[in-house]
């Protein structure tokens, strides 16, 4: 399923829409690694942000508070030629694209959809819009006393 919001967000004169891929279930480290490496083949992705359930290094509450959290999904994954510590069960991927026109955006969405069909073992939805800020707003500035 694909929905579209206005992708007209611009920064320094370039369109920077975001694509949100929401999975129907949280993905573990192996599935996340597969999706990220498949998406890295696309050339116009400016940045990828992952969102999901946190897997802290130590248990935060309950009778085992302070004990190491030895969750099997909290581990290093290989993304391209670097290793990244994955600290989440991923449910959302936010891809910021650098495109020049609507046709290029539609082609990118089709490519991403094709990749997701093969790389994500559970269902997913793709939405196009702007989900994060690319400039600080008034509420981002703090007064210093």
N, C-alpha and C positions, 0 to 999 in steps of 0.2 A: 504494500500500500504506500502510496506517495502523496504527500500534500505539499502545497506551496504557499509560503508567505512572501511578502515583498523582499526580493534579494537585492534591493537597490542600495544597500549600505556601501558607502564608498570611503576609502581612506587613501589619501594622497592621489586622488584621481582614478583609482582602480576599483572595480567591483570586488568585494570580498564577502560573498555569501557563505553561509555555513550549511553543511549538511549534517543532520542529526540522524544517526542510525540507532534505533532503539530495539534491543533484542527482547524476545518474549520471556527469556530466562537469563539469569546471570551466567556469564561465561567464565570458565576457569582459565588458568594460565595457558594451557596448551591451545585452546580455541582462540584466545585473545592473541597469542603469538601468531597463529595462522592468519587471522584477519589482518593484523597490522602489517605483516610481511606481504600479503597479497595487495593491500592498499598502497604500499610503498612503491609499487610499480607505476602508479599514476604520477605524471609529472607536474600537475598543477595544484597539488595539495601543499598549502603553505604551513599548516600546523595541524596536529591531531591532539585532541584532549580526550581523556578517558574519564568516565564518571561511573561510580558504582559503590558497592558496599565495602567499607574499609576493613582491612585485616591488619589490626595493629600488631606491633612487635611484642607488646606485653598486654596481658588481659587487664582491662580497665576497671572492671567492677565484679562484684560477687565474691564468693569465698576464696577464689583463686586469684584475686587482684594482685598484680605485680609479678606473676609468674609468666615466663616466656610463652608466647602463643606459637605453638609449633603447627600451624595450619599448613597442610600440604600445598595449597594454592598460593601461598605467599613465598614466591621464589623468583629467581632471575630468569628472564626470558631473553631470547636473542631477537633483536630488531635491526635488520640490516647487518652491519658489522660491529654493533655495540650491544652490550648486555645491560638490561634495565631491570631494576628490582620492581616487580609488580606487587603492589600492596593493596589491590582491590579485586573483588569479583566484579567484572565489568558488565554494565548494563547499557551504557550509552557511549557512542563514539561521536565526537564533534569534529568535523573536518572543515577547516577554513580553506576555501578555494581561492585561487587567483585566476579569474577569468576576465575576458575582455567584452563579451557580449552574451546575450541570452542563448544563442545557439551553442556556444562553447559550454555554457552551464548545463544545458539539456544533455549534451553529449557526455559530460562528466557524470551526471546523475545516472545515465544509462550504464556507463562503465562501472560505476560503484555498485549499482544494483546487480549487475552480472557477477561481480566479484563476491558480493555478499551471499548470493544464491549458492555459490560453491563453497564459501569459507565458513558460513555461519550454519551450524547444524540444526538450530531451532529457528522458529519464525522471527521476522524482524519487520520494522517499518522504516521508511526513509522520509524525512521531512526537509524542506529547503526553506531557509530563512536566515535570521541573524539571532544567535542565542547568547553571545557574549559581547562585552564591550571591547572596543578597540581604541578608545580614548578615555582618559579619566573624566569623570563627571564631578559636579560640585560636591557630592557626598563623599567622594574619595579623598578630599583634602581635609586634613585635621588641623585644628588650631593648636598652636603650641603656646603654652603659658610660661 
